[in-house]
């Protein structure tokens, strides 16, 4: 019997998000904040259903201000920091210490948040930026409605 240690979950989540972000006509609900450490399928199906319903109400029925997914807009390097831009306001969940970003895919990177930007100090421009990129993530960046920001990896320009 193969023993799967969830080492592909983060890549799987990133590929799903890229398909969603790149305009394919698909809906998406983020559930990485309600899953269990050893099970990719969250038991809180009601919250997943609510998040999918919110997406459908906004996308298909044009109901404004539904809490859906705040998208990554871009990642740049300027003035010794990585600047991450999102499509809407972001915040750290419950004023906890900010978690979830990495400049190398392994080591946690400290960051600050202001409006729809995240700032990460870096003496050199990294090639990639990772968010929520561990099998069971402790990433706690959310949008103004408390919906988690999806896991991603992005080229730093």
DOGU-537712 format. One line per field, with one value per atom (N, C-alpha, C, O, CB): residue number from 1; residue in one letter; x, y, z. Coordinates in nm, 2 decimals. Glycine has a CB too. Layout:
DOGU-537712
nr <- c(NUM;...)
rest <- c(a;...)
c1 <- c(X;...)
c2 <- c(Y;...)
c3 <- c(Z;...)
end
This chain:
DOGU-537712
nr <- c(1;1;1;1;1;2;2;2;2;2;3;3;3;3;3;4;4;4;4;4;5;5;5;5;5;6;6;6;6;6;7;7;7;7;7;8;8;8;8;8;9;9;9;9;9;10;10;10;10;10;11;11;11;11;11;12;12;12;12;12;13;13;13;13;13;14;14;14;14;14;15;15;15;15;15;16;16;16;16;16;17;17;17;17;17;18;18;18;18;18;19;19;19;19;19;20;20;20;20;20;21;21;21;21;21;22;22;22;22;22;23;23;23;23;23;24;24;24;24;24;25;25;25;25;25;26;26;26;26;26;27;27;27;27;27;28;28;28;28;28;29;29;29;29;29;30;30;30;30;30;31;31;31;31;31;32;32;32;32;32;33;33;33;33;33;34;34;34;34;34;35;35;35;35;35;36;36;36;36;36;37;37;37;37;37;38;38;38;38;38;39;39;39;39;39;40;40;40;40;40;41;41;41;41;41;42;42;42;42;42;43;43;43;43;43;44;44;44;44;44;45;45;45;45;45;46;46;46;46;46;47;47;47;47;47;48;48;48;48;48;49;49;49;49;49;50;50;50;50;50;51;51;51;51;51;52;52;52;52;52;53;53;53;53;53;54;54;54;54;54;55;55;55;55;55;56;56;56;56;56;57;57;57;57;57;58;58;58;58;58;59;59;59;59;59;60;60;60;60;60;61;61;61;61;61;62;62;62;62;62;63;63;63;63;63;64;64;64;64;64;65;65;65;65;65;66;66;66;66;66;67;67;67;67;67;68;68;68;68;68;69;69;69;69;69;70;70;70;70;70;71;71;71;71;71;72;72;72;72;72;73;73;73;73;73;74;74;74;74;74;75;75;75;75;75;76;76;76;76;76;77;77;77;77;77;78;78;78;78;78;79;79;79;79;79;80;80;80;80;80;81;81;81;81;81;82;82;82;82;82;83;83;83;83;83;84;84;84;84;84;85;85;85;85;85;86;86;86;86;86;87;87;87;87;87;88;88;88;88;88;89;89;89;89;89;90;90;90;90;90;91;91;91;91;91;92;92;92;92;92;93;93;93;93;93;94;94;94;94;94;95;95;95;95;95;96;96;96;96;96;97;97;97;97;97;98;98;98;98;98;99;99;99;99;99;100;100;100;100;100;101;101;101;101;101;102;102;102;102;102;103;103;103;103;103;104;104;104;104;104;105;105;105;105;105;106;106;106;106;106;107;107;107;107;107;108;108;108;108;108;109;109;109;109;109;110;110;110;110;110;111;111;111;111;111;112;112;112;112;112;113;113;113;113;113;114;114;114;114;114;115;115;115;115;115;116;116;116;116;116;117;117;117;117;117;118;118;118;118;118;119;119;119;119;119;120;120;120;120;120;121;121;121;121;121;122;122;122;122;122;123;123;123;123;123;124;124;124;124;124;125;125;125;125;125;126;126;126;126;126;127;127;127;127;127;128;128;128;128;128;129;129;129;129;129;130;130;130;130;130;131;131;131;131;131;132;132;132;132;132;133;133;133;133;133;134;134;134;134;134;135;135;135;135;135;136;136;136;136;136;137;137;137;137;137;138;138;138;138;138;139;139;139;139;139;140;140;140;140;140;141;141;141;141;141;142;142;142;142;142;143;143;143;143;143;144;144;144;144;144;145;145;145;145;145;146;146;146;146;146;147;147;147;147;147;148;148;148;148;148;149;149;149;149;149;150;150;150;150;150;151;151;151;151;151;152;152;152;152;152;153;153;153;153;153;154;154;154;154;154;155;155;155;155;155;156;156;156;156;156;157;157;157;157;157)
rest <- c(x;x;x;x;x;x;x;x;x;x;x;x;x;x;x;x;x;x;x;x;x;x;x;x;x;x;x;x;x;x;x;x;x;x;x;x;x;x;x;x;x;x;x;x;x;x;x;x;x;x;x;x;x;x;x;x;x;x;x;x;x;x;x;x;x;x;x;x;x;x;x;x;x;x;x;x;x;x;x;x;x;x;x;x;x;x;x;x;x;x;x;x;x;x;x;x;x;x;x;x;x;x;x;x;x;x;x;x;x;x;x;x;x;x;x;x;x;x;x;x;x;x;x;x;x;x;x;x;x;x;x;x;x;x;x;x;x;x;x;x;x;x;x;x;x;x;x;x;x;x;x;x;x;x;x;x;x;x;x;x;x;x;x;x;x;x;x;x;x;x;x;x;x;x;x;x;x;x;x;x;x;x;x;x;x;x;x;x;x;x;x;x;x;x;x;x;x;x;x;x;x;x;x;x;x;x;x;x;x;x;x;x;x;x;x;x;x;x;x;x;x;x;x;x;x;x;x;x;x;x;x;x;x;x;x;x;x;x;x;x;x;x;x;x;x;x;x;x;x;x;x;x;x;x;x;x;x;x;x;x;x;x;x;x;x;x;x;x;x;x;x;x;x;x;x;x;x;x;x;x;x;x;x;x;x;x;x;x;x;x;x;x;x;x;x;x;x;x;x;x;x;x;x;x;x;x;x;x;x;x;x;x;x;x;x;x;x;x;x;x;x;x;x;x;x;x;x;x;x;x;x;x;x;x;x;x;x;x;x;x;x;x;x;x;x;x;x;x;x;x;x;x;x;x;x;x;x;x;x;x;x;x;x;x;x;x;x;x;x;x;x;x;x;x;x;x;x;x;x;x;x;x;x;x;x;x;x;x;x;x;x;x;x;x;x;x;x;x;x;x;x;x;x;x;x;x;x;x;x;x;x;x;x;x;x;x;x;x;x;x;x;x;x;x;x;x;x;x;x;x;x;x;x;x;x;x;x;x;x;x;x;x;x;x;x;x;x;x;x;x;x;x;x;x;x;x;x;x;x;x;x;x;x;x;x;x;x;x;x;x;x;x;x;x;x;x;x;x;x;x;x;x;x;x;x;x;x;x;x;x;x;x;x;x;x;x;x;x;x;x;x;x;x;x;x;x;x;x;x;x;x;x;x;x;x;x;x;x;x;x;x;x;x;x;x;x;x;x;x;x;x;x;x;x;x;x;x;x;x;x;x;x;x;x;x;x;x;x;x;x;x;x;x;x;x;x;x;x;x;x;x;x;x;x;x;x;x;x;x;x;x;x;x;x;x;x;x;x;x;x;x;x;x;x;x;x;x;x;x;x;x;x;x;x;x;x;x;x;x;x;x;x;x;x;x;x;x;x;x;x;x;x;x;x;x;x;x;x;x;x;x;x;x;x;x;x;x;x;x;x;x;x;x;x;x;x;x;x;x;x;x;x;x;x;x;x;x;x;x;x;x;x;x;x;x;x;x;x;x;x;x;x;x;x;x;x;x;x;x;x;x;x;x;x;x;x;x;x;x;x;x;x;x;x;x;x;x;x;x;x;x;x;x;x;x;x;x;x;x;x;x;x;x;x;x;x;x;x;x;x;x;x;x;x;x;x;x;x;x;x;x;x;x;x;x;x;x;x;x;x;x;x;x;x;x;x;x;x;x;x;x;x;x;x;x;x;x;x;x;x;x;x;x;x;x;x;x;x;x;x;x;x;x;x;x;x;x;x;x;x;x;x;x;x;x;x;x;x;x;x;x;x;x;x;x)
c1 <- c(0.08;0.00;0.09;0.18;-0.10;0.06;0.13;0.10;-0.02;0.11;0.19;0.17;0.18;0.29;0.27;0.07;0.07;0.08;0.00;-0.06;0.18;0.20;0.16;0.21;0.35;0.07;0.01;0.11;0.09;-0.06;0.22;0.32;0.29;0.36;0.45;0.18;0.13;0.01;-0.03;0.10;-0.04;-0.16;-0.14;-0.22;-0.21;-0.03;-0.01;0.01;-0.05;0.12;0.07;0.08;-0.05;-0.09;0.18;-0.13;-0.27;-0.35;-0.43;-0.33;-0.35;-0.43;-0.38;-0.47;-0.41;-0.25;-0.20;-0.25;-0.28;-0.05;-0.25;-0.29;-0.44;-0.49;-0.27;-0.52;-0.66;-0.69;-0.77;-0.73;-0.61;-0.63;-0.59;-0.65;-0.54;-0.48;-0.43;-0.54;-0.56;-0.30;-0.61;-0.72;-0.83;-0.88;-0.77;-0.86;-0.97;-0.93;-1.00;-1.00;-0.81;-0.76;-0.74;-0.76;-0.62;-0.71;-0.68;-0.81;-0.80;-0.59;-0.92;-1.04;-1.12;-1.22;-1.01;-1.08;-1.16;-1.30;-1.30;-1.09;-1.40;-1.54;-1.57;-1.65;-1.64;-1.50;-1.52;-1.54;-1.49;-1.40;-1.61;-1.62;-1.52;-1.47;-1.77;-1.50;-1.40;-1.44;-1.48;-1.26;-1.42;-1.43;-1.31;-1.26;-1.56;-1.25;-1.13;-1.17;-1.26;-1.05;-1.11;-1.14;-1.02;-1.02;-1.22;-0.90;-0.78;-0.78;-0.69;-0.66;-0.87;-0.87;-0.96;-0.96;-0.93;-1.04;-1.13;-1.10;-1.18;-1.27;-0.99;-0.96;-0.89;-0.86;-0.87;-0.86;-0.79;-0.65;-0.63;-0.87;-0.56;-0.42;-0.40;-0.31;-0.34;-0.47;-0.44;-0.56;-0.57;-0.42;-0.64;-0.75;-0.78;-0.82;-0.88;-0.77;-0.79;-0.93;-0.96;-0.73;-1.02;-1.17;-1.22;-1.23;-1.24;-1.26;-1.31;-1.44;-1.52;-1.32;-1.46;-1.59;-1.70;-1.81;-1.57;-1.66;-1.76;-1.81;-1.77;-1.69;-1.89;-1.94;-2.03;-2.05;-2.02;-2.10;-2.19;-2.11;-2.16;-2.26;-2.00;-1.92;-1.87;-1.87;-1.80;-1.83;-1.78;-1.90;-1.88;-1.73;-2.02;-2.13;-2.17;-2.21;-2.25;-2.16;-2.19;-2.09;-2.13;-2.19;-1.97;-1.87;-1.89;-1.88;-1.73;-1.93;-1.96;-2.09;-2.09;-1.98;-2.19;-2.31;-2.28;-2.34;-2.41;-2.20;-2.16;-2.10;-2.13;-2.07;-2.01;-1.95;-2.05;-2.05;-1.84;-2.14;-2.25;-2.34;-2.38;-2.33;-2.38;-2.47;-2.40;-2.47;-2.51;-2.27;-2.20;-2.18;-2.21;-2.07;-2.12;-2.08;-2.20;-2.21;-1.99;-2.29;-2.40;-2.52;-2.60;-2.43;-2.54;-2.66;-2.64;-2.73;-2.74;-2.51;-2.47;-2.52;-2.54;-2.52;-2.52;-2.55;-2.42;-2.32;-2.62;-2.42;-2.29;-2.26;-2.35;-2.30;-2.14;-2.09;-2.10;-2.11;-2.16;-2.10;-2.10;-1.95;-1.86;-2.16;-1.93;-1.79;-1.75;-1.79;-1.78;-1.65;-1.60;-1.45;-1.40;-1.64;-1.38;-1.23;-1.16;-1.19;-1.18;-1.07;-0.99;-0.87;-0.79;-0.94;-0.85;-0.74;-0.61;-0.60;-0.79;-0.50;-0.37;-0.37;-0.40;-0.26;-0.32;-0.30;-0.16;-0.14;-0.34;-0.06;0.08;0.17;0.14;0.11;0.30;0.41;0.53;0.58;0.44;0.58;0.69;0.80;0.77;0.65;0.92;1.03;1.07;1.11;1.15;1.06;1.10;1.15;1.08;0.99;1.25;1.30;1.32;1.28;1.21;1.39;1.42;1.30;1.31;1.51;1.20;1.08;1.00;0.99;0.99;0.94;0.84;0.71;0.66;0.84;0.64;0.51;0.41;0.42;0.51;0.31;0.21;0.08;0.04;0.19;0.02;-0.10;-0.22;-0.21;-0.09;-0.33;-0.45;-0.56;-0.56;-0.49;-0.67;-0.78;-0.87;-0.96;-0.86;-0.85;-0.93;-0.85;-0.74;-1.06;-0.91;-0.84;-0.82;-0.90;-0.93;-0.70;-0.66;-0.62;-0.59;-0.55;-0.63;-0.59;-0.55;-0.58;-0.71;-0.48;-0.45;-0.57;-0.62;-0.32;-0.60;-0.71;-0.70;-0.60;-0.74;-0.80;-0.80;-0.68;-0.64;-0.83;-0.61;-0.49;-0.39;-0.31;-0.53;-0.38;-0.27;-0.14;-0.14;-0.32;-0.03;0.09;0.07;0.02;0.21;0.12;0.10;0.18;0.30;0.13;0.11;0.18;0.14;0.03;0.14;0.22;0.18;0.27;0.27;0.05;0.35;0.43;0.57;0.63;0.44;0.64;0.77;0.84;0.78;0.78;0.97;1.04;1.12;1.17;1.14;1.13;1.20;1.12;1.17;1.32;0.99;0.90;0.92;0.85;0.93;1.01;1.04;1.02;0.95;1.17;1.10;1.11;1.00;0.97;1.25;0.93;0.83;0.89;1.00;0.76;0.82;0.87;0.77;0.65;0.88;0.83;0.74;0.69;0.75;0.82;0.57;0.51;0.42;0.38;0.43;0.39;0.30;0.19;0.21;0.37;0.07;-0.04;-0.09;-0.10;-0.15;-0.12;-0.19;-0.28;-0.24;-0.08;-0.41;-0.51;-0.51;-0.54;-0.50;-0.48;-0.48;-0.33;-0.31;-0.55;-0.24;-0.10;-0.04;-0.08;-0.02;0.06;0.14;0.28;0.32;0.11;0.36;0.50;0.59;0.57;0.52;0.69;0.78;0.93;0.96;0.77;1.00;1.14;1.23;1.22;1.20;1.31;1.40;1.52;1.50;1.33;1.64;1.76;1.79;1.85;1.88;1.75;1.76;1.63;1.54;1.87;1.61;1.48;1.47;1.56;1.47;1.37;1.36;1.29;1.23;1.27;1.31;1.25;1.10;1.02;1.32;1.06;0.92;0.88;0.96;0.91;0.75;0.68;0.58;0.51;0.62;0.58;0.48;0.39;0.43;0.56;0.26;0.17;0.09;0.03;0.08;0.08;0.00;0.06;-0.02;-0.14;0.19;0.25;0.31;0.43;0.36;0.23;0.27;0.14;0.03;0.31;0.17;0.05;-0.06;-0.18;0.10;-0.04;-0.14;-0.09;0.00;-0.17;-0.15;-0.10;-0.16;-0.27;-0.14;-0.08;-0.12;-0.14;-0.15;-0.02;-0.14;-0.16;-0.29;-0.39;-0.16;-0.28;-0.39;-0.42;-0.48;-0.37;-0.39;-0.43;-0.57;-0.59;-0.32;-0.65;-0.79;-0.83;-0.76;-0.89;-0.95;-1.00;-1.08;-1.09;-1.08;-1.14;-1.22;-1.34;-1.39;-1.27;-1.39;-1.50;-1.46;-1.54;-1.59;-1.32;-1.27;-1.25;-1.23;-1.36;-1.27;-1.25;-1.10;-1.03;-1.33;-1.04;-0.90;-0.85;-0.92;-0.86;-0.73;-0.66;-0.62;-0.56;-0.54;-0.64;-0.60;-0.45;-0.37;-0.65;-0.41;-0.27;-0.22;-0.29;-0.24;-0.10;-0.04;0.11;0.17;-0.09;0.17;0.31;0.31;0.24;0.40;0.40;0.40;0.55;0.63;0.32;0.57;0.70;0.71;0.61;0.72;0.82;0.84;0.90;1.01;0.94;0.84;0.88;0.96;1.01;0.77)
c2 <- c(-0.12;0.00;0.12;0.14;0.00;0.22;0.34;0.43;0.44;0.42;0.50;0.59;0.73;0.78;0.57;0.80;0.94;1.03;1.03;0.96;1.12;1.22;1.36;1.46;1.22;1.37;1.50;1.59;1.72;1.56;1.55;1.64;1.70;1.79;1.56;1.67;1.73;1.82;1.89;1.63;1.83;1.91;2.06;2.12;1.91;2.12;2.26;2.28;2.38;2.31;2.20;2.21;2.19;2.26;2.11;2.10;2.08;2.20;2.24;1.95;2.26;2.38;2.50;2.57;2.42;2.51;2.62;2.60;2.70;2.62;2.48;2.45;2.48;2.54;2.31;2.44;2.48;2.63;2.68;2.42;2.70;2.84;2.91;3.00;2.90;2.86;2.92;2.90;3.00;2.85;2.79;2.77;2.87;2.93;2.63;2.89;2.98;3.13;3.20;2.97;3.16;3.30;3.34;3.45;3.32;3.24;3.27;3.27;3.26;3.17;3.28;3.31;3.19;3.21;3.39;3.07;2.96;2.97;3.02;2.82;2.94;2.95;2.85;2.75;2.96;2.86;2.76;2.84;2.95;2.66;2.78;2.83;2.77;2.66;2.81;2.83;2.78;2.83;2.94;2.83;2.74;2.77;2.73;2.62;2.70;2.82;2.79;2.72;2.77;2.92;2.61;2.53;2.49;2.41;2.41;2.55;2.51;2.56;2.51;2.57;2.65;2.69;2.60;2.62;2.83;2.51;2.43;2.28;2.20;2.46;2.25;2.11;2.05;2.12;2.09;1.92;1.85;1.82;1.81;1.72;1.81;1.79;1.67;1.67;1.78;1.56;1.44;1.40;1.29;1.33;1.50;1.47;1.60;1.70;1.43;1.59;1.70;1.74;1.85;1.67;1.65;1.68;1.74;1.67;1.55;1.87;1.93;1.87;1.83;2.08;1.86;1.80;1.91;1.87;1.74;2.03;2.14;2.17;2.27;2.27;2.08;2.09;2.21;2.27;1.97;2.25;2.37;2.50;2.57;2.39;2.52;2.64;2.63;2.74;2.65;2.52;2.50;2.53;2.61;2.36;2.48;2.51;2.66;2.71;2.42;2.72;2.86;2.94;3.04;2.91;2.91;2.98;2.96;3.05;2.93;2.84;2.81;2.89;2.94;2.66;2.89;2.96;3.11;3.17;2.94;3.17;3.31;3.34;3.44;3.35;3.25;3.27;3.27;3.35;3.16;3.17;3.16;3.28;3.33;3.03;3.32;3.44;3.56;3.64;3.47;3.58;3.70;3.68;3.77;3.72;3.56;3.54;3.52;3.58;3.42;3.43;3.39;3.48;3.50;3.25;3.54;3.62;3.77;3.84;3.56;3.81;3.95;4.01;4.13;4.02;3.94;3.99;4.05;3.97;3.89;4.18;4.24;4.22;4.18;4.39;4.24;4.23;4.10;4.09;4.33;3.99;3.85;3.82;3.85;3.75;3.77;3.73;3.61;3.50;3.70;3.64;3.53;3.53;3.53;3.56;3.51;3.50;3.63;3.68;3.38;3.67;3.79;3.73;3.64;3.87;3.78;3.72;3.79;3.91;3.73;3.72;3.77;3.85;3.80;3.66;3.97;4.06;4.05;4.04;4.20;4.06;4.06;4.06;4.09;4.17;4.02;4.02;4.09;4.05;3.87;4.19;4.27;4.28;4.26;4.41;4.31;4.34;4.49;4.53;4.24;4.56;4.70;4.75;4.72;4.79;4.83;4.89;4.79;4.81;4.99;4.68;4.57;4.50;4.46;4.62;4.50;4.42;4.37;4.42;4.52;4.25;4.19;4.25;4.26;4.03;4.30;4.37;4.28;4.25;4.51;4.23;4.14;4.22;4.28;4.02;4.23;4.31;4.21;4.12;4.40;4.24;4.16;4.25;4.37;4.10;4.18;4.25;4.32;4.39;4.15;4.30;4.36;4.37;4.32;4.29;4.43;4.44;4.31;4.22;4.53;4.29;4.17;4.21;4.32;4.10;4.11;4.13;3.99;3.89;4.19;4.00;3.88;3.84;3.93;3.90;3.72;3.67;3.69;3.65;3.52;3.76;3.78;3.84;3.81;3.65;3.93;4.00;3.90;3.94;4.10;3.79;3.69;3.73;3.81;3.54;3.66;3.68;3.64;3.53;3.61;3.72;3.68;3.56;3.55;3.80;3.46;3.33;3.30;3.34;3.22;3.22;3.17;3.20;3.13;3.21;3.31;3.34;3.28;3.27;3.49;3.25;3.20;3.25;3.25;3.05;3.28;3.33;3.21;3.22;3.44;3.10;2.98;2.86;2.75;2.96;2.86;2.75;2.66;2.56;2.66;2.70;2.63;2.71;2.68;2.56;2.82;2.91;3.01;3.08;2.97;3.03;3.13;3.27;3.29;3.11;3.36;3.49;3.59;3.58;3.53;3.68;3.78;3.88;3.90;3.85;3.93;4.02;4.12;4.10;3.95;4.23;4.33;4.35;4.32;4.46;4.40;4.41;4.56;4.62;4.31;4.61;4.74;4.74;4.73;4.86;4.76;4.76;4.63;4.53;4.89;4.65;4.53;4.49;4.43;4.55;4.53;4.49;4.42;4.43;4.62;4.33;4.26;4.30;4.30;4.10;4.32;4.36;4.26;4.23;4.51;4.21;4.12;4.17;4.19;3.98;4.19;4.24;4.13;4.01;4.28;4.17;4.08;4.16;4.25;4.00;4.12;4.19;4.17;4.25;4.15;4.05;4.02;3.98;3.93;3.91;4.00;3.96;3.81;3.74;4.02;3.75;3.60;3.57;3.66;3.55;3.45;3.41;3.38;3.41;3.28;3.32;3.28;3.33;3.36;3.13;3.34;3.37;3.26;3.22;3.51;3.21;3.10;3.15;3.22;2.97;3.11;3.14;3.01;2.95;3.26;2.97;2.86;2.73;2.64;2.87;2.73;2.62;2.51;2.48;2.68;2.46;2.34;2.25;2.29;2.38;2.12;2.03;2.07;2.06;1.89;2.10;2.16;2.29;2.31;2.06;2.39;2.53;2.60;2.58;2.61;2.68;2.77;2.91;3.01;2.77;2.93;3.06;3.12;3.06;3.05;3.25;3.32;3.45;3.54;3.33;3.47;3.59;3.57;3.47;3.63;3.67;3.66;3.79;3.89;3.62;3.79;3.91;3.99;3.94;3.89;4.10;4.18;4.10;4.14;4.30;4.00;3.92;3.79;3.72;3.88;3.78;3.66;3.54;3.43;3.63;3.55;3.44;3.42;3.52;3.46;3.30;3.28;3.32;3.30;3.14;3.37;3.39;3.25;3.18;3.49;3.22;3.09;3.07;3.16;3.07;2.94;2.91;2.93;2.91;2.76;2.98;3.01;3.01;3.02;3.15;3.00;3.03;3.12;3.10;2.90;3.22;3.32;3.37;3.37;3.44;3.40;3.46;3.60;3.68;3.45;3.64;3.77;3.85;3.82;3.78;3.96;4.04;4.16;4.24;4.09)
c3 <- c(0.00;0.00;0.00;0.08;0.12;-0.09;-0.10;0.02;0.06;-0.23;0.07;0.19;0.13;0.11;0.31;0.11;0.06;0.18;0.27;-0.02;0.17;0.28;0.24;0.30;0.32;0.15;0.11;0.05;0.06;0.23;-0.01;-0.06;-0.19;-0.24;-0.07;-0.25;-0.38;-0.36;-0.46;-0.48;-0.24;-0.22;-0.26;-0.33;-0.07;-0.22;-0.25;-0.40;-0.45;-0.18;-0.47;-0.62;-0.68;-0.78;-0.68;-0.63;-0.68;-0.66;-0.76;-0.61;-0.54;-0.52;-0.61;-0.66;-0.37;-0.63;-0.72;-0.86;-0.93;-0.71;-0.91;-1.05;-1.06;-1.16;-1.09;-0.96;-0.96;-0.97;-1.05;-0.84;-0.88;-0.88;-1.01;-1.06;-0.76;-1.07;-1.20;-1.30;-1.38;-1.24;-1.31;-1.41;-1.38;-1.47;-1.40;-1.26;-1.22;-1.25;-1.31;-1.07;-1.21;-1.23;-1.37;-1.41;-1.16;-1.46;-1.60;-1.69;-1.81;-1.65;-1.62;-1.70;-1.75;-1.82;-1.81;-1.71;-1.75;-1.68;-1.57;-1.72;-1.74;-1.69;-1.59;-1.61;-1.80;-1.47;-1.36;-1.23;-1.22;-1.35;-1.14;-1.01;-0.92;-0.94;-0.96;-0.80;-0.71;-0.57;-0.55;-0.75;-0.48;-0.33;-0.26;-0.28;-0.27;-0.18;-0.11;0.02;0.09;-0.08;0.05;0.17;0.25;0.34;0.13;0.21;0.28;0.43;0.50;0.21;0.46;0.60;0.69;0.81;0.61;0.63;0.70;0.69;0.74;0.66;0.62;0.60;0.73;0.82;0.48;0.72;0.83;0.78;0.66;0.87;0.88;0.85;0.76;0.67;0.97;0.78;0.70;0.61;0.57;0.80;0.58;0.49;0.40;0.46;0.56;0.27;0.18;0.17;0.13;0.04;0.21;0.20;0.33;0.43;0.17;0.34;0.46;0.50;0.42;0.44;0.63;0.68;0.68;0.69;0.82;0.68;0.69;0.54;0.48;0.75;0.49;0.36;0.34;0.23;0.32;0.45;0.44;0.40;0.32;0.57;0.46;0.43;0.29;0.22;0.53;0.24;0.10;0.01;-0.09;0.08;0.04;-0.04;-0.05;-0.15;0.01;0.07;0.08;-0.01;-0.08;0.22;0.00;-0.08;-0.23;-0.31;-0.05;-0.27;-0.41;-0.45;-0.56;-0.44;-0.37;-0.40;-0.41;-0.50;-0.29;-0.33;-0.34;-0.47;-0.54;-0.23;-0.52;-0.65;-0.76;-0.85;-0.67;-0.75;-0.86;-0.86;-0.96;-0.84;-0.74;-0.73;-0.79;-0.86;-0.58;-0.77;-0.83;-0.97;-1.05;-0.75;-1.01;-1.15;-1.25;-1.35;-1.16;-1.21;-1.30;-1.29;-1.38;-1.27;-1.17;-1.15;-1.12;-1.09;-1.03;-1.13;-1.12;-0.99;-0.99;-1.24;-0.88;-0.75;-0.69;-0.67;-0.65;-0.67;-0.63;-0.48;-0.40;-0.65;-0.45;-0.31;-0.24;-0.12;-0.23;-0.32;-0.26;-0.22;-0.30;-0.36;-0.10;-0.07;-0.15;-0.14;0.08;-0.24;-0.33;-0.31;-0.20;-0.48;-0.42;-0.41;-0.45;-0.56;-0.50;-0.37;-0.40;-0.48;-0.43;-0.28;-0.60;-0.69;-0.68;-0.64;-0.83;-0.70;-0.71;-0.84;-0.95;-0.71;-0.84;-0.96;-1.01;-1.13;-0.93;-0.92;-0.96;-0.85;-0.73;-1.05;-0.88;-0.78;-0.85;-0.95;-0.74;-0.78;-0.83;-0.72;-0.60;-0.88;-0.76;-0.67;-0.69;-0.80;-0.69;-0.58;-0.59;-0.45;-0.35;-0.64;-0.45;-0.32;-0.21;-0.10;-0.27;-0.25;-0.15;-0.09;0.03;-0.05;-0.16;-0.11;-0.22;-0.34;-0.02;-0.19;-0.29;-0.26;-0.14;-0.27;-0.36;-0.35;-0.42;-0.54;-0.41;-0.34;-0.39;-0.40;-0.30;-0.30;-0.52;-0.54;-0.56;-0.63;-0.66;-0.49;-0.50;-0.55;-0.56;-0.36;-0.60;-0.66;-0.56;-0.60;-0.74;-0.43;-0.33;-0.20;-0.19;-0.31;-0.10;0.03;0.09;0.09;0.12;0.16;0.23;0.37;0.40;0.16;0.46;0.60;0.66;0.60;0.68;0.77;0.84;0.93;1.00;0.93;0.93;1.01;1.15;1.21;0.98;1.21;1.36;1.42;1.53;1.43;1.34;1.39;1.45;1.54;1.50;1.39;1.43;1.37;1.28;1.40;1.41;1.33;1.19;1.17;1.40;1.09;0.95;0.91;0.93;0.86;0.85;0.81;0.66;0.62;0.90;0.60;0.47;0.35;0.25;0.44;0.36;0.24;0.26;0.37;0.23;0.14;0.14;0.01;-0.09;0.15;0.02;-0.09;-0.16;-0.27;-0.06;-0.09;-0.14;-0.14;-0.18;-0.06;-0.10;-0.10;0.03;0.04;-0.22;0.12;0.24;0.36;0.46;0.23;0.37;0.48;0.49;0.39;0.49;0.60;0.62;0.61;0.67;0.76;0.54;0.52;0.59;0.58;0.37;0.67;0.74;0.64;0.54;0.85;0.66;0.57;0.64;0.76;0.46;0.58;0.63;0.52;0.40;0.66;0.57;0.48;0.49;0.60;0.52;0.37;0.37;0.25;0.13;0.36;0.28;0.17;0.09;0.14;0.08;-0.04;-0.13;-0.16;-0.27;-0.25;-0.07;-0.10;0.02;0.14;-0.12;-0.01;0.09;0.06;-0.06;0.09;0.16;0.15;0.22;0.34;0.20;0.15;0.21;0.18;0.07;0.15;0.29;0.27;0.21;0.25;0.41;0.12;0.05;0.00;-0.08;-0.06;0.04;-0.01;-0.16;-0.22;0.08;-0.21;-0.35;-0.41;-0.33;-0.37;-0.54;-0.60;-0.61;-0.68;-0.74;-0.54;-0.56;-0.69;-0.75;-0.44;-0.74;-0.86;-0.85;-0.94;-0.92;-0.74;-0.71;-0.58;-0.49;-0.72;-0.57;-0.44;-0.42;-0.51;-0.43;-0.30;-0.26;-0.15;-0.06;-0.22;-0.16;-0.06;-0.03;-0.12;-0.10;0.10;0.13;0.07;0.04;0.09;0.05;-0.02;0.06;0.06;-0.12;0.15;0.23;0.23;0.21;0.37;0.25;0.24;0.33;0.29;0.28;0.45;0.54;0.58;0.67;0.67;0.53;0.54;0.67;0.71;0.42;0.73;0.83;0.78;0.86;0.95;0.65;0.59;0.64;0.65;0.43;0.68;0.74;0.68;0.74;0.89;0.55;0.48;0.42;0.35;0.37;0.45;0.40;0.34;0.35;0.52;0.27;0.22;0.32;0.43;0.09;0.28;0.37;0.43;0.54;0.31;0.37;0.41;0.49;0.54;0.30;0.51;0.58;0.50;0.55;0.69;0.36;0.27;0.25;0.22;0.14;0.27;0.25;0.11;0.01;0.28;0.10;-0.02;-0.07;0.01;-0.01;-0.20;-0.25;-0.25;-0.26;-0.39;-0.23;-0.24;-0.38;-0.48;-0.20;-0.40;-0.53;-0.52;-0.42;-0.58;-0.64;-0.66;-0.78;-0.88;-0.67;-0.78;-0.88;-0.91;-0.82;-0.85;-1.03;-1.07;-1.02;-1.03;-1.22;-0.96;-0.91;-1.03;-1.08;-0.79;-1.07;-1.18;-1.14;-1.22;-1.27)
end
